Amino acid sequence: MEESTPPAEAEPAAAAPAAPAQPRNPLHGVTLEAMLRALHAHYGWDGLAEQLPMRCFEHEPSLGSSLKFLRKTPWARAKVESLYLFLLREQRRAAR
């Protein structure tokens, strides 16, 4: 007589830890593309090149090429994020 083994029970998947809420982080949930579109709408390519002298804004700028450069270059992305935060602060001040 063969001894049967009980079917292996699937272990419940461990619940992934919930992402901590970031209510005071203005960059939470904002994509790089959204930041770049807002900056372009406010400054234009020429204004962006003045604020952030980078080749992606100075020579034949486009949204696609700028995004490609910024995604590969952490220091440049940090500068764009900083300028975006400055823009948000200025808009809040103007609204008061």
N, CA, C and O atoms as a GROMACS GRO file, in nm:
protein
  384
    1MET      N    1   0.083  -0.117   0.000
    1MET     CA    2   0.000   0.000   0.000
    1MET      C    3   0.088   0.124   0.000
    1MET      O    4   0.180   0.138   0.081
    2GLU      N    5   0.059   0.213  -0.092
    2GLU     CA    6   0.138   0.335  -0.103
    2GLU      C    7   0.090   0.439  -0.004
    2GLU      O    8  -0.030   0.456   0.021
    3GLU      N    9   0.186   0.506   0.049
    3GLU     CA   10   0.153   0.612   0.143
    3GLU      C   11   0.135   0.741   0.064
    3GLU      O   12   0.226   0.782  -0.009
    4SER      N   13   0.022   0.804   0.077
    4SER     CA   14   0.000   0.928   0.001
    4SER      C   15   0.040   1.048   0.087
    4SER      O   16   0.018   1.052   0.208
    5THR      N   17   0.095   1.140   0.020
    5THR     CA   18   0.134   1.262   0.091
    5THR      C   19   0.027   1.367   0.067
    5THR      O   20  -0.027   1.378  -0.043
    6PRO      N   21  -0.003   1.443   0.168
    6PRO     CA   22  -0.105   1.547   0.148
    6PRO      C   23  -0.053   1.652   0.051
    6PRO      O   24   0.067   1.681   0.048
    7PRO      N   25  -0.141   1.710  -0.028
    7PRO     CA   26  -0.096   1.813  -0.123
    7PRO      C   27  -0.033   1.929  -0.047
    7PRO      O   28  -0.077   1.968   0.061
    8ALA      N   29   0.071   1.982  -0.107
    8ALA     CA   30   0.140   2.094  -0.044
    8ALA      C   31   0.047   2.215  -0.043
    8ALA      O   32  -0.009   2.255  -0.145
    9GLU      N   33   0.034   2.270   0.074
    9GLU     CA   34  -0.052   2.389   0.084
    9GLU      C   35   0.031   2.512   0.048
    9GLU      O   36   0.145   2.528   0.092
   10ALA      N   37  -0.027   2.593  -0.030
   10ALA     CA   38   0.043   2.715  -0.069
   10ALA      C   39   0.046   2.809   0.050
   10ALA      O   40  -0.055   2.836   0.114
   11GLU      N   41   0.164   2.858   0.077
   11GLU     CA   42   0.176   2.953   0.187
   11GLU      C   43   0.119   3.086   0.140
   11GLU      O   44   0.140   3.125   0.025
   12PRO      N   45   0.049   3.155   0.227
   12PRO     CA   46  -0.002   3.286   0.185
   12PRO      C   47   0.114   3.380   0.157
   12PRO      O   48   0.213   3.384   0.230
   13ALA      N   49   0.099   3.454   0.052
   13ALA     CA   50   0.204   3.549   0.015
   13ALA      C   51   0.218   3.653   0.124
   13ALA      O   52   0.119   3.705   0.177
   14ALA      N   53   0.341   3.682   0.156
   14ALA     CA   54   0.364   3.784   0.257
   14ALA      C   55   0.318   3.919   0.202
   14ALA      O   56   0.349   3.956   0.090
   15ALA      N   57   0.243   3.988   0.283
   15ALA     CA   58   0.192   4.117   0.240
   15ALA      C   59   0.308   4.214   0.225
   15ALA      O   60   0.392   4.227   0.314
   16ALA      N   61   0.311   4.281   0.113
   16ALA     CA   62   0.416   4.380   0.091
   16ALA      C   63   0.394   4.496   0.186
   16ALA      O   64   0.281   4.539   0.208
   17PRO      N   65   0.502   4.546   0.243
   17PRO     CA   66   0.484   4.657   0.335
   17PRO      C   67   0.428   4.778   0.260
   17PRO      O   68   0.471   4.810   0.149
   18ALA      N   69   0.334   4.842   0.320
   18ALA     CA   70   0.272   4.958   0.257
   18ALA      C   71   0.374   5.071   0.248
   18ALA      O   72   0.453   5.093   0.340
   19ALA      N   73   0.369   5.140   0.138
   19ALA     CA   74   0.460   5.254   0.121
   19ALA      C   75   0.422   5.361   0.223
   19ALA      O   76   0.305   5.391   0.242
   20PRO      N   77   0.522   5.417   0.287
   20PRO     CA   78   0.490   5.520   0.386
   20PRO      C   79   0.426   5.641   0.319
   20PRO      O   80   0.466   5.683   0.211
   21ALA      N   81   0.328   5.694   0.385
   21ALA     CA   82   0.260   5.812   0.332
   21ALA      C   83   0.358   5.929   0.333
   21ALA      O   84   0.437   5.944   0.426
   22GLN      N   85   0.352   6.009   0.230
   22GLN     CA   86   0.442   6.124   0.220
   22GLN      C   87   0.359   6.250   0.199
   22GLN      O   88   0.367   6.312   0.093
   23PRO      N   89   0.281   6.288   0.300
   23PRO     CA   90   0.190   6.400   0.280
   23PRO      C   91   0.262   6.534   0.260
   23PRO      O   92   0.205   6.626   0.201
   24ARG      N   93   0.384   6.546   0.308
   24ARG     CA   94   0.454   6.674   0.297
   24ARG      C   95   0.560   6.676   0.187
   24ARG      O   96   0.634   6.773   0.176
   25ASN      N   97   0.568   6.572   0.108
   25ASN     CA   98   0.665   6.565   0.000
   25ASN      C   99   0.599   6.611  -0.130
   25ASN      O  100   0.519   6.536  -0.187
   26PRO      N  101   0.630   6.731  -0.178
   26PRO     CA  102   0.564   6.781  -0.299
   26PRO      C  103   0.601   6.705  -0.425
   26PRO      O  104   0.532   6.717  -0.526
   27LEU      N  105   0.708   6.627  -0.422
   27LEU     CA  106   0.748   6.550  -0.540
   27LEU      C  107   0.684   6.412  -0.543
   27LEU      O  108   0.695   6.342  -0.644
   28HIS      N  109   0.617   6.372  -0.436
   28HIS     CA  110   0.558   6.239  -0.430
   28HIS      C  111   0.447   6.226  -0.535
   28HIS      O  112   0.351   6.303  -0.535
   29GLY      N  113   0.463   6.130  -0.624
   29GLY     CA  114   0.363   6.105  -0.728
   29GLY      C  115   0.376   6.191  -0.851
   29GLY      O  116   0.297   6.178  -0.944
   30VAL      N  117   0.475   6.279  -0.855
   30VAL     CA  118   0.495   6.366  -0.972
   30VAL      C  119   0.603   6.304  -1.059
   30VAL      O  120   0.714   6.279  -1.012
   31THR      N  121   0.570   6.278  -1.183
   31THR     CA  122   0.668   6.217  -1.272
   31THR      C  123   0.764   6.322  -1.324
   31THR      O  124   0.736   6.442  -1.322
   32LEU      N  125   0.878   6.276  -1.371
   32LEU     CA  126   0.977   6.366  -1.430
   32LEU      C  127   0.918   6.436  -1.551
   32LEU      O  128   0.945   6.554  -1.575
   33GLU      N  129   0.838   6.365  -1.627
   33GLU     CA  130   0.775   6.425  -1.745
   33GLU      C  131   0.680   6.539  -1.705
   33GLU      O  132   0.678   6.643  -1.770
   34ALA      N  133   0.604   6.518  -1.599
   34ALA     CA  134   0.512   6.623  -1.552
   34ALA      C  135   0.590   6.745  -1.504
   34ALA      O  136   0.550   6.858  -1.530
   35MET      N  137   0.701   6.721  -1.434
   35MET     CA  138   0.784   6.834  -1.389
   35MET      C  139   0.838   6.912  -1.508
   35MET      O  140   0.832   7.035  -1.511
   36LEU      N  141   0.890   6.838  -1.606
   36LEU     CA  142   0.949   6.903  -1.723
   36LEU      C  143   0.844   6.979  -1.804
   36LEU      O  144   0.872   7.088  -1.855
   37ARG      N  145   0.726   6.924  -1.816
   37ARG     CA  146   0.618   6.994  -1.888
   37ARG      C  147   0.580   7.123  -1.816
   37ARG      O  148   0.557   7.226  -1.880
   38ALA      N  149   0.571   7.119  -1.682
   38ALA     CA  150   0.536   7.239  -1.605
   38ALA      C  151   0.646   7.345  -1.618
   38ALA      O  152   0.617   7.463  -1.633
   39LEU      N  153   0.771   7.302  -1.611
   39LEU     CA  154   0.882   7.397  -1.624
   39LEU      C  155   0.887   7.456  -1.764
   39LEU      O  156   0.910   7.576  -1.780
   40HIS      N  157   0.863   7.372  -1.865
   40HIS     CA  158   0.862   7.422  -2.003
   40HIS      C  159   0.748   7.522  -2.025
   40HIS      O  160   0.764   7.623  -2.093
   41ALA      N  161   0.631   7.491  -1.966
   41ALA     CA  162   0.517   7.582  -1.980
   41ALA      C  163   0.546   7.716  -1.914
   41ALA      O  164   0.501   7.820  -1.964
   42HIS      N  165   0.619   7.716  -1.805
   42HIS     CA  166   0.646   7.840  -1.733
   42HIS      C  167   0.764   7.918  -1.793
   42HIS      O  168   0.754   8.038  -1.815
   43TYR      N  169   0.874   7.849  -1.819
   43TYR     CA  170   0.996   7.916  -1.864
   43TYR      C  171   1.018   7.911  -2.015
   43TYR      O  172   1.079   8.002  -2.071
   44GLY      N  173   0.970   7.806  -2.082
   44GLY     CA  174   1.005   7.784  -2.222
   44GLY      C  175   1.145   7.723  -2.229
   44GLY      O  176   1.214   7.717  -2.128
   45TRP      N  177   1.186   7.679  -2.346
   45TRP     CA  178   1.319   7.617  -2.359
   45TRP      C  179   1.430   7.717  -2.333
   45TRP      O  180   1.529   7.684  -2.268
   46ASP      N  181   1.413   7.840  -2.383
   46ASP     CA  182   1.518   7.940  -2.363
   46ASP      C  183   1.533   7.974  -2.214
   46ASP      O  184   1.645   7.987  -2.164
   47GLY      N  185   1.422   7.988  -2.146
   47GLY     CA  186   1.426   8.017  -2.003
   47GLY      C  187   1.486   7.903  -1.924
   47GLY      O  188   1.560   7.924  -1.828
   48LEU      N  189   1.453   7.781  -1.963
   48LEU     CA  190   1.512   7.665  -1.895
   48LEU      C  191   1.663   7.660  -1.916
   48LEU      O  192   1.738   7.627  -1.825
   49ALA      N  193   1.707   7.694  -2.038
   49ALA     CA  194   1.850   7.695  -2.066
   49ALA      C  195   1.921   7.802  -1.984
   49ALA      O  196   2.036   7.784  -1.945
   50GLU      N  197   1.852   7.913  -1.956
   50GLU     CA  198   1.912   8.017  -1.870
   50GLU      C  199   1.918   7.972  -1.725
   50GLU      O  200   2.018   7.992  -1.657
   51GLN      N  201   1.810   7.911  -1.678
   51GLN     CA  202   1.803   7.866  -1.540
   51GLN      C  203   1.896   7.747  -1.514
   51GLN      O  204   1.965   7.741  -1.413
   52LEU      N  205   1.897   7.654  -1.607
   52LEU     CA  206   1.977   7.532  -1.596
   52LEU      C  207   2.058   7.515  -1.724
   52LEU      O  208   2.010   7.453  -1.819
   53PRO      N  209   2.177   7.567  -1.728
   53PRO     CA  210   2.256   7.558  -1.852
   53PRO      C  211   2.302   7.414  -1.880
   53PRO      O  212   2.411   7.373  -1.840
   54MET      N  213   2.216   7.341  -1.948
   54MET     CA  214   2.246   7.203  -1.987
   54MET      C  215   2.223   7.192  -2.137
   54MET      O  216   2.135   7.257  -2.193
   55ARG      N  217   2.302   7.109  -2.199
   55ARG     CA  218   2.293   7.093  -2.344
   55ARG      C  219   2.154   7.048  -2.389
   55ARG      O  220   2.108   7.087  -2.496
   56CYS      N  221   2.086   6.967  -2.307
   56CYS     CA  222   1.955   6.916  -2.348
   56CYS      C  223   1.851   7.028  -2.356
   56CYS      O  224   1.747   7.010  -2.420
   57PHE      N  225   1.877   7.142  -2.294
   57PHE     CA  226   1.786   7.257  -2.303
   57PHE      C  227   1.837   7.363  -2.400
   57PHE      O  228   1.760   7.449  -2.444
   58GLU      N  229   1.965   7.359  -2.433
   58GLU     CA  230   2.025   7.464  -2.516
   58GLU      C  231   2.027   7.430  -2.665
   58GLU      O  232   2.003   7.518  -2.748
   59HIS      N  233   2.056   7.307  -2.701
   59HIS     CA  234   2.074   7.269  -2.842
   59HIS      C  235   1.966   7.172  -2.885
   59HIS      O  236   1.961   7.058  -2.838
   60GLU      N  237   1.879   7.217  -2.974
   60GLU     CA  238   1.768   7.137  -3.026
   60GLU      C  239   1.690   7.068  -2.915
   60GLU      O  240   1.681   6.945  -2.913
   61PRO      N  241   1.633   7.145  -2.822
   61PRO     CA  242   1.562   7.084  -2.710
   61PRO      C  243   1.430   7.020  -2.753
   61PRO      O  244   1.361   7.070  -2.842
   62SER      N  245   1.398   6.910  -2.689
   62SER     CA  246   1.269   6.845  -2.706
   62SER      C  247   1.238   6.772  -2.577
   62SER      O  248   1.328   6.742  -2.498
   63LEU      N  249   1.112   6.744  -2.556
   63LEU     CA  250   1.072   6.676  -2.434
   63LEU      C  251   1.136   6.538  -2.427
   63LEU      O  252   1.188   6.499  -2.323
   64GLY      N  253   1.131   6.464  -2.536
   64GLY     CA  254   1.185   6.328  -2.538
   64GLY      C  255   1.334   6.322  -2.511
   64GLY      O  256   1.379   6.242  -2.429
   65SER      N  257   1.412   6.406  -2.580
   65SER     CA  258   1.557   6.401  -2.560
   65SER      C  259   1.596   6.450  -2.421
   65SER      O  260   1.690   6.398  -2.362
   66SER      N  261   1.524   6.548  -2.370
   66SER     CA  262   1.553   6.597  -2.235
   66SER      C  263   1.522   6.491  -2.131
   66SER      O  264   1.600   6.471  -2.037
   67LEU      N  265   1.409   6.422  -2.146
   67LEU     CA  266   1.374   6.316  -2.053
   67LEU      C  267   1.478   6.204  -2.056
   67LEU      O  268   1.516   6.151  -1.951
   68LYS      N  269   1.522   6.168  -2.174
   68LYS     CA  270   1.621   6.062  -2.187
   68LYS      C  271   1.750   6.100  -2.113
   68LYS      O  272   1.807   6.017  -2.042
   69PHE      N  273   1.795   6.223  -2.130
   69PHE     CA  274   1.916   6.270  -2.064
   69PHE      C  275   1.896   6.275  -1.912
   69PHE      O  276   1.981   6.229  -1.836
   70LEU      N  277   1.784   6.331  -1.869
   70LEU     CA  278   1.761   6.348  -1.725
   70LEU      C  279   1.745   6.215  -1.652
   70LEU      O  280   1.784   6.204  -1.536
   71ARG      N  281   1.688   6.116  -1.719
   71ARG     CA  282   1.672   5.984  -1.655
   71ARG      C  283   1.806   5.914  -1.635
   71ARG      O  284   1.820   5.831  -1.546
   72LYS      N  285   1.903   5.947  -1.720
   72LYS     CA  286   2.034   5.882  -1.711
   72LYS      C  287   2.134   5.962  -1.626
   72LYS      O  288   2.241   5.911  -1.593
   73THR      N  289   2.100   6.085  -1.591
   73THR     CA  290   2.196   6.174  -1.526
   73THR      C  291   2.140   6.224  -1.393
   73THR      O  292   2.063   6.320  -1.390
   74PRO      N  293   2.177   6.159  -1.282
   74PRO     CA  294   2.119   6.195  -1.152
   74PRO      C  295   2.141   6.340  -1.110
   74PRO      O  296   2.051   6.402  -1.053
   75TRP      N  297   2.259   6.397  -1.137
   75TRP     CA  298   2.284   6.534  -1.093
   75TRP      C  299   2.194   6.632  -1.169
   75TRP      O  300   2.150   6.732  -1.112
   76ALA      N  301   2.169   6.604  -1.297
   76ALA     CA  302   2.083   6.692  -1.377
   76ALA      C  303   1.938   6.680  -1.332
   76ALA      O  304   1.866   6.780  -1.325
   77ARG      N  305   1.896   6.559  -1.301
   77ARG     CA  306   1.759   6.539  -1.252
   77ARG      C  307   1.739   6.613  -1.120
   77ARG      O  308   1.634   6.674  -1.098
   78ALA      N  309   1.839   6.608  -1.033
   78ALA     CA  310   1.829   6.678  -0.904
   78ALA      C  311   1.813   6.828  -0.925
   78ALA      O  312   1.738   6.893  -0.852
   79LYS      N  313   1.881   6.884  -1.024
   79LYS     CA  314   1.868   7.028  -1.052
   79LYS      C  315   1.729   7.061  -1.106
   79LYS      O  316   1.672   7.164  -1.070
   80VAL      N  317   1.675   6.975  -1.190
   80VAL     CA  318   1.540   6.996  -1.244
   80VAL      C  319   1.438   6.987  -1.130
   80VAL      O  320   1.345   7.068  -1.124
   81GLU      N  321   1.454   6.890  -1.042
   81GLU     CA  322   1.362   6.877  -0.929
   81GLU      C  323   1.370   7.000  -0.839
   81GLU      O  324   1.268   7.047  -0.790
   82SER      N  325   1.489   7.050  -0.818
   82SER     CA  326   1.507   7.170  -0.736
   82SER      C  327   1.439   7.291  -0.800
   82SER      O  328   1.373   7.368  -0.730
   83LEU      N  329   1.455   7.308  -0.929
   83LEU     CA  330   1.390   7.419  -0.998
   83LEU      C  331   1.238   7.403  -0.994
   83LEU      O  332   1.166   7.503  -0.981
   84TYR      N  333   1.189   7.281  -1.005
   84TYR     CA  334   1.045   7.256  -0.998
   84TYR      C  335   0.991   7.293  -0.859
   84TYR      O  336   0.885   7.354  -0.848
   85LEU      N  337   1.064   7.257  -0.754
   85LEU     CA  338   1.022   7.294  -0.618
   85LEU      C  339   1.021   7.445  -0.601
   85LEU      O  340   0.932   7.500  -0.537
   86PHE      N  341   1.121   7.513  -0.658
   86PHE     CA  342   1.126   7.659  -0.654
   86PHE      C  343   1.003   7.717  -0.724
   86PHE      O  344   0.942   7.812  -0.674
   87LEU      N  345   0.967   7.661  -0.839
   87LEU     CA  346   0.850   7.707  -0.913
   87LEU      C  347   0.723   7.690  -0.830
   87LEU      O  348   0.638   7.779  -0.828
   88LEU      N  349   0.710   7.575  -0.762
   88LEU     CA  350   0.593   7.553  -0.678
   88LEU      C  351   0.585   7.655  -0.565
   88LEU      O  352   0.478   7.708  -0.535
   89ARG      N  353   0.700   7.683  -0.502
   89ARG     CA  354   0.702   7.783  -0.394
   89ARG      C  355   0.662   7.921  -0.445
   89ARG      O  356   0.585   7.992  -0.381
   90GLU      N  357   0.714   7.958  -0.561
   90GLU     CA  358   0.681   8.088  -0.619
   90GLU      C  359   0.532   8.097  -0.653
   90GLU      O  360   0.470   8.202  -0.634
   91GLN      N  361   0.476   7.990  -0.704
   91GLN     CA  362   0.334   7.990  -0.737
   91GLN      C  363   0.248   8.002  -0.612
   91GLN      O  364   0.146   8.070  -0.612
   92ARG      N  365   0.291   7.935  -0.503
   92ARG     CA  366   0.217   7.947  -0.376
   92ARG      C  367   0.224   8.089  -0.321
   92ARG      O  368   0.124   8.142  -0.271
   93ARG      N  369   0.341   8.150  -0.331
   93ARG     CA  370   0.358   8.288  -0.283
   93ARG      C  371   0.272   8.385  -0.364
   93ARG      O  372   0.211   8.476  -0.308
   94ALA      N  373   0.266   8.364  -0.493
   94ALA     CA  374   0.186   8.452  -0.579
   94ALA      C  375   0.038   8.436  -0.554
   94ALA      O  376  -0.040   8.530  -0.573
   95ALA      N  377  -0.003   8.317  -0.510
   95ALA     CA  378  -0.145   8.293  -0.484
   95ALA      C  379  -0.192   8.358  -0.355
   95ALA      O  380  -0.313   8.377  -0.337
   96ARG      N  381  -0.100   8.391  -0.266
   96ARG     CA  382  -0.139   8.452  -0.138
   96ARG      C  383  -0.185   8.592  -0.153
   96ARG      O  384  -0.221   8.656  -0.055
   0.00000   0.00000   0.00000
